[in-house]
Amino acid sequence: MRSSAEPAGVPTALPVRRISSQRLLAGERELVIQHMGNEYHLRLTRNGKLILTK
């Protein structure tokens, strides 16, 4: 049953998939993501921050 605050016909948003950075990097400090013919580098800095560059 829908709540009164949710209009009829509006789809309910699905939860966003989540993955830990440790699992994604699998012990490495960098990985390459291929997207639409381009390569993006996801790097873990010395300070524990993530940087995504093209």
C-alpha positions as a Markdown table, in Angstrom:
| # | Residue | x | y | z |
|---|---|---|---|---|
| 1 | Met | 0.0 | 0.0 | 0.0 |
| 2 | Arg | 1.3 | 3.5 | -0.9 |
| 3 | Ser | 1.6 | 6.2 | 1.6 |
| 4 | Ser | -0.5 | 9.3 | 1.1 |
| 5 | Ala | 2.7 | 11.3 | 0.4 |
| 6 | Glu | 3.7 | 9.1 | -2.5 |
| 7 | Pro | 1.7 | 9.9 | -5.7 |
| 8 | Ala | 0.2 | 7.1 | -7.7 |
| 9 | Gly | 2.1 | 6.1 | -10.8 |
| 10 | Val | 5.5 | 7.3 | -9.5 |
| 11 | Pro | 8.0 | 4.4 | -9.3 |
| 12 | Thr | 9.7 | 3.8 | -6.0 |
| 13 | Ala | 13.4 | 4.4 | -6.2 |
| 14 | Leu | 15.5 | 1.3 | -5.9 |
| 15 | Pro | 18.4 | 1.3 | -3.4 |
| 16 | Val | 21.8 | 2.2 | -4.9 |
| 17 | Arg | 24.2 | -0.7 | -5.1 |
| 18 | Arg | 27.2 | -0.3 | -2.7 |
| 19 | Ile | 30.6 | -1.8 | -2.8 |
| 20 | Ser | 33.5 | -1.1 | -0.4 |
| 21 | Ser | 36.6 | 0.5 | -1.8 |
| 22 | Gln | 38.7 | -2.3 | -0.2 |
| 23 | Arg | 36.7 | -4.9 | -2.2 |
| 24 | Leu | 36.8 | -2.8 | -5.4 |
| 25 | Leu | 40.6 | -2.2 | -5.2 |
| 26 | Ala | 41.4 | -5.7 | -4.0 |
| 27 | Gly | 44.6 | -4.7 | -2.2 |
| 28 | Glu | 45.9 | -2.6 | -5.0 |
| 29 | Arg | 46.3 | 1.2 | -5.0 |
| 30 | Glu | 44.9 | 1.8 | -8.5 |
| 31 | Leu | 42.4 | 0.3 | -10.9 |
| 32 | Val | 41.3 | 1.3 | -14.4 |
| 33 | Ile | 37.6 | 1.6 | -15.3 |
| 34 | Gln | 36.7 | 1.4 | -18.9 |
| 35 | His | 33.6 | 3.5 | -19.8 |
| 36 | Met | 32.3 | 4.2 | -23.3 |
| 37 | Gly | 35.8 | 3.7 | -24.9 |
| 38 | Asn | 37.6 | 5.8 | -22.3 |
| 39 | Glu | 39.8 | 4.8 | -19.4 |
| 40 | Tyr | 39.5 | 6.3 | -16.0 |
| 41 | His | 42.0 | 5.7 | -13.2 |
| 42 | Leu | 40.8 | 5.3 | -9.6 |
| 43 | Arg | 43.7 | 5.8 | -7.2 |
| 44 | Leu | 44.0 | 5.5 | -3.5 |
| 45 | Thr | 46.2 | 8.3 | -2.1 |
| 46 | Arg | 48.7 | 8.1 | 0.7 |
| 47 | Asn | 46.1 | 9.9 | 2.9 |
| 48 | Gly | 43.5 | 7.3 | 2.2 |
| 49 | Lys | 41.5 | 9.4 | -0.3 |
| 50 | Leu | 40.1 | 8.3 | -3.6 |
| 51 | Ile | 40.9 | 10.2 | -6.8 |
| 52 | Leu | 39.2 | 9.4 | -10.2 |
| 53 | Thr | 41.0 | 10.8 | -13.3 |
| 54 | Lys | 40.6 | 10.4 | -17.0 |
